[in-house]
């Protein structure tokens, strides 16, 4: 489909980015007209099989779609099947051109896809495993040995009783002590009691917080983690106050600290090296692109933009007005291919 055409994407980025148009209002720093961007996007390339408006469907477009279509007779596409494919491609082309005409390439999600496709073409596809020698990987491993160590971890279970105007600390302590007595008498009931009494998001998991190292876990009070690390496997803590309520924690399992060898971590070292190279090349590429697109920011207008008023007018993603808005919803997040996996894949 033309939507994924690299030629079209590059043209849009060149026209719809920060770059200027000599004829646009405000001189070189002005925005290009939408008609010019539309013309650049929909211009057909390759051998055309069908003309559609200002663009068309190429032989390559048809071939790509056809090889993904299973013939009814299991052998080859008949005339009717070929007709169905070309009609579908013509419809998609017409819709694509209409979307371009309406300027939908400026949608944040579309912009993000386009930017990342551009970087994949210009940078990521040019970085290969063969670029890195065995010696480089070994050197990286030796210099970052701590990154390849899986720290000691414990599987923590918790029951949390919130202290509020409706429940005093003393009342929560009394209730927690009763719950603990039931757990000590019948350890297998921890999950059941957590599901019934706990007041945090983990109650749906029977109070299981997953495996945690000494650095803790987002959303879990550090005092809870510290207390858990004083326990042995199968121990159940006395009720204690932390995080706005009363906690009972138990340790279901422990994992010892593990230091992985270079042979075990060679693949991860390679991915980390590639990610470093991706970042460096991306920084250089972006810096070069920015030089080609003069920027003139209206500081007074920037300072005067009423973000809070705009936020209040924007519908809550959950369907109500005035809710929390993702601060990055309009930003382009440049992705990095080949995310380095966690060293401990069993973690939550």
C-alpha positions as CSV (number, residue, x, y, z in Angstrom):
1,X,0.0,0.0,0.0
2,X,1.1,3.6,-0.7
3,X,0.7,4.3,3.0
4,X,3.9,2.5,3.7
5,X,5.8,3.8,0.7
6,X,9.2,5.0,1.7
7,X,9.3,7.6,-1.1
8,X,6.0,9.0,0.0
9,X,7.0,9.0,3.7
10,X,10.2,10.8,3.0
11,X,8.4,13.4,0.9
12,X,5.9,14.1,3.7
13,X,8.6,14.4,6.3
14,X,10.5,16.8,4.1
15,X,7.4,18.9,3.5
16,X,5.5,18.6,6.7
17,X,8.4,18.9,9.1
18,X,10.0,22.1,10.4
19,X,11.2,23.0,6.9
20,X,10.2,26.1,5.1
21,X,8.6,27.1,1.8
22,X,9.9,30.1,0.1
23,X,6.4,31.1,-1.0
24,X,4.7,30.4,2.3
25,X,3.7,33.3,4.6
26,X,6.5,34.4,6.8
27,X,9.2,33.4,4.3
28,X,11.4,30.3,4.5
29,X,10.3,29.4,8.0
30,X,6.6,29.1,6.9
31,X,4.7,25.9,6.5
32,X,4.1,24.4,3.1
33,X,0.6,24.4,1.7
34,X,-1.4,21.3,2.3
35,X,-1.9,20.9,-1.5
36,X,1.9,20.6,-2.0
37,X,2.1,17.9,0.7
38,X,-0.8,16.1,-0.8
39,X,0.7,16.2,-4.2
40,X,4.0,14.8,-2.9
41,X,2.3,12.0,-1.0
42,X,0.0,10.6,-3.7
43,X,2.3,10.9,-6.7
44,X,2.5,7.4,-8.1
45,X,5.7,5.6,-8.7
46,X,6.6,2.4,-10.6
47,X,4.7,0.8,-13.5
48,X,1.1,1.7,-13.0
49,X,-1.6,-1.0,-13.3
50,X,-4.4,1.4,-12.5
51,X,-4.6,5.2,-12.4
52,X,-6.5,6.5,-9.4
53,X,-7.0,10.2,-9.0
54,X,-3.6,11.9,-8.7
55,X,-1.9,8.5,-8.0
56,X,-2.4,4.9,-8.8
57,X,-1.8,1.2,-8.1
58,X,1.4,-0.2,-9.3
59,X,2.2,-3.6,-10.6
60,X,4.4,-4.1,-7.5
61,X,1.4,-3.2,-5.3
62,X,-0.8,-5.8,-7.0
63,X,1.9,-8.5,-6.9
64,X,2.5,-7.9,-3.2
65,X,-1.2,-8.3,-2.4
66,X,-1.6,-11.2,-4.8
67,X,1.1,-13.4,-3.3
68,X,-0.6,-13.0,0.0
69,X,-3.9,-14.3,-1.4
70,X,-4.7,-18.0,-1.4
71,X,-6.3,-19.1,-4.7
72,X,-9.6,-21.0,-4.3
73,X,-8.3,-23.9,-6.3
74,X,-5.0,-24.0,-4.4
75,X,-3.1,-23.4,-7.7
76,X,-3.4,-19.9,-9.2
77,X,-5.7,-16.9,-9.0
78,X,-8.6,-16.8,-11.4
79,X,-9.9,-13.7,-13.2
80,X,-12.4,-13.0,-10.4
81,X,-9.9,-13.2,-7.7
82,X,-7.5,-10.9,-9.5
83,X,-10.4,-8.5,-10.0
84,X,-11.2,-8.6,-6.3
85,X,-7.6,-7.8,-5.4
86,X,-7.3,-4.8,-7.8
87,X,-10.7,-3.4,-6.7
88,X,-9.6,-3.6,-3.1
89,X,-6.3,-1.9,-3.9
90,X,-8.1,0.8,-5.8
91,X,-10.4,1.4,-2.9
92,X,-7.5,1.6,-0.5
93,X,-5.6,4.0,-2.8
94,X,-8.7,6.3,-3.0
95,X,-9.1,6.3,0.7
96,X,-5.4,6.9,1.2
97,X,-5.6,10.0,-1.1
98,X,-8.6,11.3,0.7
99,X,-6.9,10.9,4.0
100,X,-3.8,12.7,2.7
101,X,-6.0,15.5,1.3
102,X,-7.5,16.0,4.7
103,X,-4.0,16.2,6.2
104,X,-4.3,13.1,8.4
105,X,-0.5,12.6,8.0
106,X,-0.3,15.2,10.8
107,X,-2.0,12.8,13.3
108,X,0.4,12.1,16.2
109,X,0.2,8.3,15.6
110,X,0.8,8.6,11.9
111,X,3.7,11.0,12.4
112,X,5.3,8.5,14.9
113,X,5.0,5.7,12.4
114,X,6.5,7.8,9.6
115,X,9.4,9.0,11.7
116,X,10.3,5.5,12.9
117,X,10.0,4.1,9.3
118,X,12.4,6.8,8.1
119,X,14.9,6.0,10.9
120,X,14.7,2.2,10.1
121,X,15.5,2.9,6.5
122,X,18.2,5.5,7.1
123,X,19.9,4.0,10.2
124,X,18.7,0.8,11.7
125,X,18.9,-1.2,8.5
126,X,22.5,-0.3,8.1
127,X,23.6,-1.7,11.5
128,X,24.5,-5.4,11.4
129,X,25.8,-8.0,13.9
130,X,28.9,-8.4,11.7
131,X,29.8,-4.8,12.5
132,X,30.9,-5.9,16.0
133,X,33.9,-8.2,16.6
134,X,34.2,-10.8,19.3
135,X,36.8,-8.6,21.0
136,X,34.4,-5.6,21.1
137,X,31.7,-7.7,22.7
138,X,34.1,-9.1,25.3
139,X,35.4,-5.6,26.1
140,X,31.8,-4.3,26.5
141,X,30.9,-7.2,28.8
142,X,34.0,-6.7,31.0
143,X,33.3,-2.9,31.3
144,X,29.6,-3.5,32.2
145,X,29.9,-6.7,34.1
146,X,27.4,-5.5,36.8
147,X,24.7,-5.1,34.2
148,X,24.8,-8.8,33.5
149,X,24.3,-9.8,37.1
150,X,20.8,-11.0,38.2
151,X,20.4,-9.7,41.7
152,X,19.0,-11.6,44.6
153,X,15.2,-11.6,44.4
154,X,12.4,-12.7,46.6
155,X,8.8,-13.5,45.7
156,X,6.7,-11.3,48.0
157,X,3.0,-11.7,48.9
158,X,1.2,-9.0,50.7
159,X,-2.1,-8.1,52.3
160,X,-2.7,-4.4,52.7
161,X,-5.3,-2.7,54.8
162,X,-5.7,1.0,54.2
163,X,-5.9,3.5,57.1
164,X,-8.4,6.2,56.5
165,X,-11.2,8.2,58.1
166,X,-13.3,5.0,58.0
167,X,-10.6,2.8,59.6
168,X,-8.1,3.9,62.3
169,X,-4.6,2.6,62.5
170,X,-5.5,0.7,65.6
171,X,-8.5,-1.0,63.9
172,X,-6.4,-1.9,60.9
173,X,-3.7,-3.4,63.2
174,X,-6.4,-5.5,65.0
175,X,-7.9,-6.8,61.8
176,X,-4.4,-7.5,60.4
177,X,-3.5,-9.5,63.5
178,X,-6.6,-11.6,63.1
179,X,-5.8,-12.3,59.4
180,X,-2.2,-13.2,60.2
181,X,-3.4,-15.8,62.8
182,X,-5.5,-17.4,60.1
183,X,-2.5,-17.5,57.7
184,X,-0.2,-19.0,60.3
185,X,-2.8,-21.7,61.0
186,X,-3.4,-22.4,57.4
187,X,-0.7,-21.0,55.1
188,X,-2.5,-22.1,51.9
189,X,-5.2,-19.5,52.7
190,X,-3.0,-16.5,52.0
191,X,-4.3,-16.1,48.4
192,X,-7.9,-16.5,49.5
193,X,-7.5,-14.0,52.4
194,X,-5.7,-11.5,50.2
195,X,-8.4,-11.6,47.6
196,X,-11.0,-11.0,50.3
197,X,-9.3,-8.3,52.5
198,X,-6.4,-6.7,50.7
199,X,-6.9,-3.2,49.4
200,X,-4.4,-2.7,46.6
201,X,-4.3,-3.7,42.9
202,X,-2.5,-7.0,43.7
203,X,-5.5,-8.4,45.5
204,X,-6.6,-9.8,42.1
205,X,-3.4,-11.9,42.1
206,X,-3.9,-13.1,45.6
207,X,-1.5,-10.5,47.0
208,X,1.4,-11.8,44.9
209,X,3.7,-8.8,44.1
210,X,6.0,-10.9,42.0
211,X,9.8,-11.2,42.3
212,X,11.5,-8.1,43.7
213,X,15.1,-7.2,44.3
214,X,16.4,-4.9,47.0
215,X,16.0,-1.8,44.8
216,X,12.2,-2.4,45.0
217,X,9.4,-2.1,42.6
218,X,7.4,1.0,41.4
219,X,4.2,1.4,43.5
220,X,5.5,-0.6,46.4
221,X,6.6,1.2,49.5
222,X,10.4,0.7,50.2
223,X,9.6,-0.2,53.8
224,X,7.5,-3.1,52.6
225,X,10.5,-4.4,50.5
226,X,12.9,-3.9,53.3
227,X,10.7,-5.8,55.7
228,X,10.3,-8.7,53.2
229,X,14.0,-9.1,52.9
230,X,14.3,-9.7,56.6
231,X,12.2,-12.8,56.2
232,X,13.0,-16.4,55.3
233,X,11.0,-18.4,52.8
234,X,7.5,-19.2,54.2
235,X,7.8,-16.6,57.0
236,X,4.9,-14.3,57.6
237,X,5.6,-10.9,59.1
238,X,3.8,-9.3,62.0
239,X,1.5,-6.5,60.9
240,X,3.4,-3.3,60.3
241,X,2.6,0.2,59.1
242,X,3.8,1.4,55.7
243,X,2.5,3.1,52.6
244,X,-0.6,4.5,54.1
245,X,-1.9,1.4,55.8
246,X,-1.1,-1.8,57.6
247,X,0.8,-4.6,55.8
248,X,1.3,-8.4,56.2
249,X,4.0,-9.8,54.0
250,X,5.2,-13.3,53.3
251,X,8.1,-14.6,51.2
252,X,7.1,-17.4,48.9
253,X,10.4,-18.0,47.2
254,X,14.0,-16.8,46.9
255,X,16.4,-16.6,44.0
256,X,20.1,-16.3,44.6
257,X,22.3,-13.7,42.9
258,X,23.5,-15.0,39.6
259,X,26.5,-13.7,37.6
260,X,26.2,-14.7,34.0
261,X,29.4,-15.5,32.0
262,X,30.3,-13.8,28.7
263,X,29.4,-17.0,26.8
264,X,25.9,-16.8,28.3
265,X,25.5,-13.1,27.8
266,X,27.2,-12.7,24.4
267,X,23.9,-12.1,22.6
268,X,22.8,-9.5,25.1
269,X,26.1,-7.7,24.9
270,X,25.7,-7.6,21.1
271,X,22.2,-6.1,21.5
272,X,23.4,-3.5,23.9
273,X,26.3,-2.5,21.6
274,X,23.9,-2.3,18.7
275,X,21.5,-0.1,20.7
276,X,24.4,2.2,21.6
277,X,25.3,2.5,17.9
278,X,21.6,3.1,17.0
279,X,21.5,6.0,19.5
280,X,24.7,7.6,18.4
281,X,23.8,7.3,14.7
282,X,20.3,8.6,15.4
283,X,21.6,11.6,17.3
284,X,24.0,12.4,14.4
285,X,21.2,12.0,11.8
286,X,18.7,14.1,13.7
287,X,21.3,16.8,14.2
288,X,22.0,16.9,10.5
289,X,18.3,17.0,9.6
290,X,17.7,19.8,12.0
291,X,20.4,21.9,10.2
292,X,18.4,21.5,7.0
293,X,15.2,22.9,8.5
294,X,15.5,26.5,9.8
295,X,13.4,27.0,13.0
296,X,12.0,30.2,14.3
297,X,10.1,29.8,17.5
298,X,7.6,32.5,18.6
299,X,8.6,32.7,22.2
300,X,5.8,35.0,23.2
301,X,3.1,32.8,21.7
302,X,4.8,29.7,23.3
303,X,4.6,31.3,26.7
304,X,1.0,32.4,26.2
305,X,-0.4,28.9,25.2
306,X,-2.9,28.0,27.9
307,X,-2.2,24.3,28.3
308,X,-4.5,23.8,31.3
309,X,-7.5,25.3,29.4
310,X,-6.8,23.0,26.5
311,X,-6.5,20.0,28.8
312,X,-9.9,20.9,30.4
313,X,-11.6,21.0,27.0
314,X,-10.1,17.7,25.9
315,X,-12.2,14.5,26.6
316,X,-10.9,12.1,29.2
317,X,-9.7,8.9,27.5
318,X,-11.9,7.0,29.9
319,X,-15.0,8.8,28.6
320,X,-15.4,11.6,31.1
321,X,-14.3,15.2,31.0
322,X,-11.3,16.6,32.7
323,X,-9.5,13.4,33.3
324,X,-5.7,12.8,33.3
325,X,-4.1,13.3,29.9
326,X,-1.0,11.4,28.8
327,X,1.6,14.2,28.5
328,X,3.3,12.3,25.7
329,X,0.2,11.7,23.6
330,X,1.2,14.3,21.0
331,X,4.9,13.6,21.1
332,X,6.9,11.5,18.7
333,X,8.6,8.7,20.5
334,X,11.6,7.5,18.5
335,X,11.8,3.8,19.0
336,X,14.9,1.7,19.2
337,X,14.7,-1.7,17.4
338,X,15.9,-4.8,19.2
339,X,15.2,-3.9,22.8
340,X,17.6,-5.5,25.1
341,X,15.6,-8.2,27.0
342,X,15.5,-8.5,30.7
343,X,18.2,-10.8,32.1
344,X,15.6,-12.6,34.2
345,X,12.6,-13.3,31.8
346,X,10.5,-14.8,34.6
347,X,10.1,-11.4,36.3
348,X,6.8,-9.5,36.2
